[in-house]
Amino acid sequence: MTPDPADRKPLYLQLAEQLRELIESGALKGGDAVPPEREIAEFTGVSRVTVRKSLEQLVNAGLLTQRPGAGTFVTRRIQQPLSALMGFSEDMRARGYEPGSIWLGKRMAGASPDEAMAMGMAPGAPVLRLKRIRTADGEPLAIETAVISRRDLASPELVKDSFYEALKERGLLPVRALQRIRARMATTQEAELLHLVQPSAILEIERRSFLADGRILEVTFSCYRADLYDFVVELRTSAERD
């Protein structure tokens, strides 16, 4: 990992690109500590100012995370395939993370106009609204608001840690879902809850889940950290091509 004198790019960009290659190749994995600026400077033969600018480039790109008093670490990104339908807790455990929730609200309410439209019910119809911050190993990943008809879950106390476990216990597992994803800037409140520095982008997701008979079971509105979460889609060619 040394700059190329023949390369006309600034030294800090060369170093940033080499560090990026180490991260993307897996040589540096999510959660790994990056050597201190002094060690990188001695190893590469560049100044600490150059090293600092290189690290800042990767922090701004979301590839590195700086923790005051602890150092600089490779950001742990989570890749979520869009072809699988599973709950957050199940998905995180399958990846080796410990899922968690910070509850912001669990209550019965009347469906808002947006919720009613998404659920296919009348505005004001009784629903259970669950709002929480979803975490992995204590790191906030998303703000999630799930809405379900009162006839399917009659009390907030029926949901403990896993919403999908509560549904499973009542034989109400969805068989398919439709998701709409768009990028936008986080609000001040969202940035505070997700530990983001403003301005920051988030991924806003609306998911409608369906039972086998075609009935909408629940609608979830989520805001995911764009610096930690990647949604991955596998594309295949059709059997017939022009």
C-alpha positions as MATLAB code, in Angstrom:
seq = 'MTPDPADRKPLYLQLAEQLRELIESGALKGGDAVPPEREIAEFTGVSRVTVRKSLEQLVNAGLLTQRPGAGTFVTRRIQQPLSALMGFSEDMRARGYEPGSIWLGKRMAGASPDEAMAMGMAPGAPVLRLKRIRTADGEPLAIETAVISRRDLASPELVKDSFYEALKERGLLPVRALQRIRARMATTQEAELLHLVQPSAILEIERRSFLADGRILEVTFSCYRADLYDFVVELRTSAERD';
ca = [
       0.000    0.000    0.000;
       2.249    2.740   -1.341;
       1.550    5.711   -3.637;
       2.651    5.515   -7.279;
       4.927    8.452   -8.232;
       3.825    8.078  -11.864;
       0.170    8.532  -10.925;
      -0.906   12.154  -11.375;
      -3.690   11.887   -8.781;
      -3.066   13.503   -5.371;
      -1.398   11.200   -2.847;
      -4.382   11.214   -0.498;
      -6.688    9.993   -3.292;
      -4.248    7.245   -4.251;
      -4.076    6.078   -0.658;
      -7.866    6.268   -0.291;
      -8.319    4.119   -3.418;
      -5.866    1.515   -2.123;
      -7.652    1.359    1.221;
     -10.987    1.069   -0.592;
      -9.633   -1.899   -2.576;
      -8.572   -3.621    0.653;
     -12.081   -3.150    2.055;
     -13.941   -4.225   -1.079;
     -11.706   -7.284   -1.551;
     -12.382   -8.414    2.018;
      -8.777   -8.013    3.144;
     -10.181   -5.504    5.644;
     -13.514   -6.753    6.970;
     -16.395   -4.976    8.640;
     -15.493   -4.144   12.229;
     -11.718   -4.382   11.648;
      -9.645   -1.599   13.171;
      -7.635    0.526   10.758;
      -4.021    1.125   11.867;
      -3.360    4.531   13.462;
      -2.454    7.453   11.198;
       1.148    7.365   12.409;
       1.622    3.708   11.432;
       0.045    4.196    7.998;
       2.233    7.258    7.405;
       5.398    5.353    8.344;
       4.448    2.355    6.195;
       3.488    4.349    3.088;
       6.038    7.150    3.384;
       3.451    9.939    3.231;
       2.615   12.591    5.802;
       0.012   12.144    8.527;
      -1.942   15.015    6.965;
      -2.183   12.983    3.743;
      -3.275    9.893    5.681;
      -5.889   11.919    7.540;
      -7.347   13.264    4.278;
      -7.466    9.722    2.863;
      -9.346    8.422    5.884;
     -11.755   11.365    5.738;
     -12.569   10.435    2.137;
     -13.529    6.914    3.191;
     -15.453    8.100    6.252;
     -17.494   10.416    4.018;
     -18.097    7.483    1.648;
     -19.423    5.393    4.545;
     -16.645    2.801    4.295;
     -14.951    3.777    7.557;
     -16.352    4.835   10.920;
     -14.437    6.932   13.434;
     -15.166    6.408   17.122;
     -13.798    9.079   19.473;
     -11.248    7.582   21.828;
     -11.345    4.186   20.081;
      -9.999    4.731   16.563;
     -11.106    4.154   12.981;
     -12.928    0.992   11.928;
     -14.211   -0.560    8.726;
     -17.950    0.043    8.578;
     -19.987   -3.120    8.867;
     -22.488   -3.079    6.009;
     -25.447   -5.420    5.828;
     -26.634   -6.750    2.476;
     -30.333   -7.581    2.322;
     -31.476   -9.657   -0.672;
     -34.867   -8.468   -1.859;
     -35.861  -11.958   -3.006;
     -36.337  -13.292    0.557;
     -39.217  -12.499    2.903;
     -38.225  -12.733    6.551;
     -38.404  -10.740    9.743;
     -35.633   -8.397   10.861;
     -34.705  -10.488   13.923;
     -34.469  -13.725   11.932;
     -32.372  -12.031    9.261;
     -29.927  -10.478   11.745;
     -29.430  -13.734   13.667;
     -28.728  -15.567   10.400;
     -25.932  -13.048    9.753;
     -24.408  -13.449   13.193;
     -25.727  -10.187   14.652;
     -27.751   -9.794   17.826;
     -31.022   -8.055   16.898;
     -32.607   -5.565   19.244;
     -35.408   -3.037   19.505;
     -35.809    0.314   21.195;
     -39.536    0.828   21.453;
     -40.861    4.275   20.588;
     -44.517    3.317   20.847;
     -46.947    0.368   20.964;
     -50.592    1.368   20.893;
     -54.016    0.899   19.386;
     -55.073    3.784   17.146;
     -57.217    4.758   14.218;
     -55.607    4.227   10.818;
     -54.217    7.409    9.279;
     -55.207    8.210    5.666;
     -51.843    6.882    4.370;
     -52.103    3.726    6.489;
     -55.715    3.161    5.470;
     -54.871    3.502    1.779;
     -51.942    1.079    2.078;
     -54.000   -1.422    4.100;
     -57.135   -1.150    1.971;
     -59.332   -0.128    4.904;
     -61.373    2.884    5.942;
     -59.547    5.826    7.578;
     -59.897    5.612   11.344;
     -60.331    1.824   11.347;
     -58.772    0.284   14.492;
     -55.156   -0.799   14.026;
     -52.187   -1.733   16.164;
     -49.266    0.627   15.486;
     -45.763   -0.471   16.508;
     -42.896    2.010   16.236;
     -39.318    1.186   17.194;
     -35.652    1.562   16.361;
     -34.171   -1.690   15.034;
     -30.599   -2.444   16.103;
     -27.886   -4.977   15.284;
     -25.275   -5.538   17.997;
     -26.559   -2.348   19.588;
     -26.052   -0.231   16.448;
     -29.229    1.540   15.229;
     -30.056    0.492   11.662;
     -33.624    1.561   11.034;
     -36.738    3.263   12.347;
     -39.710    1.004   11.728;
     -43.453    1.576   12.048;
     -45.597   -1.528   11.536;
     -49.375   -1.307   11.201;
     -51.738   -4.275   11.462;
     -55.501   -4.589   11.820;
     -56.815   -5.026   15.360;
     -58.614   -8.198   14.298;
     -55.229   -9.854   13.675;
     -53.404   -8.530   16.751;
     -55.798   -7.267   19.384;
     -53.295   -5.944   21.940;
     -49.841   -4.291   21.966;
     -48.814   -6.688   24.737;
     -48.912   -9.596   22.279;
     -45.718   -8.296   20.638;
     -42.510   -8.739   22.627;
     -39.212   -8.543   20.715;
     -40.184  -10.032   17.348;
     -43.272   -8.862   15.475;
     -43.067  -11.840   13.100;
     -42.863  -14.278   16.018;
     -46.129  -12.843   17.341;
     -47.701  -13.358   13.914;
     -46.295  -16.885   13.641;
     -47.800  -17.872   16.990;
     -51.217  -16.976   15.566;
     -50.702  -18.679   12.212;
     -50.477  -15.362   10.390;
     -47.244  -15.563    8.428;
     -47.230  -13.633    5.128;
     -46.373  -15.513    1.941;
     -45.387  -12.541   -0.212;
     -44.738   -8.822    0.021;
     -44.424   -5.729   -2.138;
     -41.738   -3.176   -1.303;
     -41.251    0.362   -2.519;
     -37.823    1.886   -1.855;
     -36.699    5.453   -2.353;
     -33.800    7.557   -1.162;
     -34.247   10.845    0.659;
     -32.523   13.007    3.232;
     -33.068   12.214    6.903;
     -35.039   14.630    9.035;
     -33.416   16.080   12.138;
     -35.335   13.660   14.376;
     -34.489   10.628   12.214;
     -30.800   11.570   12.162;
     -30.783   11.854   15.948;
     -32.461    8.465   16.452;
     -30.151    6.732   13.956;
     -26.955    8.448   15.183;
     -26.380   10.144   11.835;
     -24.490   13.350   11.157;
     -26.527   15.780    9.097;
     -26.916   15.967    6.193;
     -27.340   12.201    5.697;
     -29.286   10.076    3.247;
     -31.626    7.279    4.286;
     -33.574    4.591    2.446;
     -37.324    4.886    2.951;
     -39.210    1.619    2.500;
     -42.908    0.846    2.420;
     -43.699   -2.868    2.577;
     -47.114   -4.481    2.268;
     -47.282   -8.147    3.305;
     -49.990  -10.533    2.110;
     -51.480  -13.766    3.412;
     -52.029  -16.799    1.177;
     -55.640  -15.730    0.513;
     -54.445  -12.366   -0.841;
     -55.479  -10.305    2.176;
     -53.098   -7.554    3.296;
     -51.751   -8.558    6.701;
     -49.565   -5.598    7.607;
     -47.888   -2.494    6.271;
     -44.467   -1.410    7.470;
     -42.933    2.021    6.940;
     -39.167    2.005    7.559;
     -36.188    4.347    7.300;
     -32.852    2.520    6.935;
     -29.365    3.939    7.311;
     -27.926    4.180    3.818;
     -24.374    4.073    5.189;
     -24.864    0.619    6.749;
     -27.502   -1.155    4.684;
     -27.419   -2.368    1.073;
     -30.420   -3.884   -0.679;
     -29.353   -6.449   -3.270;
     -31.403   -7.705   -6.214;
     -30.465  -10.720   -8.330;
     -31.479  -10.305  -11.968;
     -31.926  -13.171  -14.404;
     -32.470  -13.218  -18.128;
     -35.836  -14.411  -19.369;
     -36.141  -17.725  -21.176;
     -36.723  -15.884  -24.438;
     -34.597  -12.940  -25.498;
     -34.919  -10.724  -28.540;
];
